[in-house]
Amino acid sequence: MNPWLILGLAILAEVVGTLALKASDGFTRVGPSLLVVAGYGTAFFCLSLTLRTIPMGIAYAIWSGVGLVLITIAGWMLFGQKLDAAALGGMALIVAGVAVMNIFSRSAAH
């Protein structure tokens, strides 16, 4: 399977796990707590598969950067968390950094 698709699955699984972490209420709710374990387990498994072909720094930058943006958007939409200009600017810098690594870095094996 394409390692970039597997990385996408890792990101989605991490987002699901993190959303479930919020919903688990400190691991006091069983269903969301099980989803946390399944989400993070799947995320790390898929991330480990991508490291066979994608350099670790590149894979982790994409995984964490895209995950951060998706979690922030989900927190805003689902939980009413506020985003100020500094938060939006910081996220833009993270996305720009990941883009620079992927477009201009010679260490990115595409």
C-alpha positions as CSV (number, residue, x, y, z in Angstrom):
1,M,0.0,0.0,0.0
2,N,1.1,3.6,-0.7
3,P,3.1,4.9,2.4
4,W,1.5,8.3,2.0
5,L,-2.0,6.8,2.3
6,I,-0.8,4.8,5.4
7,L,0.5,8.1,6.8
8,G,-2.9,9.6,6.2
9,L,-4.6,6.8,8.1
10,A,-2.1,7.3,10.9
11,I,-3.1,11.0,11.1
12,L,-6.8,10.2,11.0
13,A,-6.4,7.5,13.7
14,E,-4.5,10.0,15.9
15,V,-7.2,12.6,15.5
16,V,-9.9,10.0,16.4
17,G,-7.8,9.0,19.5
18,T,-7.3,12.6,20.6
19,L,-11.0,13.4,20.2
20,A,-11.9,10.3,22.2
21,L,-9.4,11.3,24.8
22,K,-11.3,14.5,25.4
23,A,-14.6,12.5,25.4
24,S,-13.2,9.9,27.8
25,D,-13.5,12.4,30.7
26,G,-10.2,11.4,32.3
27,F,-10.7,7.7,31.3
28,T,-13.9,7.5,33.3
29,R,-16.0,6.6,30.3
30,V,-15.4,3.1,28.9
31,G,-16.4,3.6,25.3
32,P,-14.3,6.6,24.6
33,S,-11.4,5.2,26.6
34,L,-11.3,2.1,24.4
35,L,-11.4,4.3,21.3
36,V,-8.4,6.2,22.7
37,V,-6.4,3.0,22.9
38,A,-7.6,1.8,19.4
39,G,-7.0,5.2,17.8
40,Y,-3.5,5.7,19.2
41,G,-2.6,2.0,18.6
42,T,-3.6,2.3,15.0
43,A,-1.9,5.6,14.6
44,F,1.4,4.4,15.9
45,F,1.2,1.1,13.9
46,C,0.5,3.0,10.7
47,L,3.2,5.5,11.4
48,S,5.7,2.7,12.0
49,L,4.8,1.3,8.6
50,T,5.5,4.6,6.9
51,L,8.9,4.8,8.4
52,R,10.0,1.9,6.1
53,T,10.0,4.3,3.2
54,I,9.5,7.9,4.3
55,P,12.3,9.5,6.3
56,M,11.4,9.7,10.0
57,G,11.7,13.5,10.3
58,I,9.5,14.1,7.3
59,A,6.8,11.5,8.4
60,Y,6.7,12.9,11.9
61,A,6.5,16.5,10.7
62,I,3.6,15.7,8.5
63,W,1.9,13.5,11.1
64,S,2.2,16.0,13.9
65,G,1.6,19.1,11.8
66,V,-1.5,17.9,10.0
67,G,-2.7,16.3,13.2
68,L,-2.4,19.5,15.1
69,V,-4.4,21.5,12.5
70,L,-7.1,18.8,12.3
71,I,-7.4,18.6,16.1
72,T,-7.5,22.3,16.5
73,I,-10.3,22.6,13.9
74,A,-12.2,19.7,15.5
75,G,-11.8,21.4,19.0
76,W,-13.2,24.6,17.5
77,M,-16.1,22.9,15.7
78,L,-17.0,20.2,18.3
79,F,-16.1,21.7,21.6
80,G,-16.4,25.4,21.0
81,Q,-12.7,26.1,21.7
82,K,-11.6,29.6,20.8
83,L,-8.8,30.4,18.3
84,D,-7.1,33.7,18.5
85,A,-4.8,35.3,16.0
86,A,-1.7,33.9,17.7
87,A,-3.0,30.4,17.5
88,L,-3.9,30.8,13.9
89,G,-0.6,32.3,13.1
90,G,1.3,29.6,14.9
91,M,-0.6,26.9,13.0
92,A,0.2,28.7,9.7
93,L,3.9,28.6,10.6
94,I,3.7,24.9,11.4
95,V,2.0,24.2,8.1
96,A,4.5,26.4,6.3
97,G,7.4,24.5,7.9
98,V,6.0,21.1,6.9
99,A,5.5,22.4,3.3
100,V,9.1,23.8,3.2
101,M,10.4,20.4,4.4
102,N,8.5,18.5,1.8
103,I,9.0,20.9,-1.2
104,F,12.6,22.1,-0.7
105,S,14.4,19.6,1.5
106,R,16.6,17.0,-0.1
107,S,16.0,14.6,2.8
108,A,12.4,14.1,1.7
109,A,12.2,10.9,-0.3
110,H,9.2,11.1,-2.7
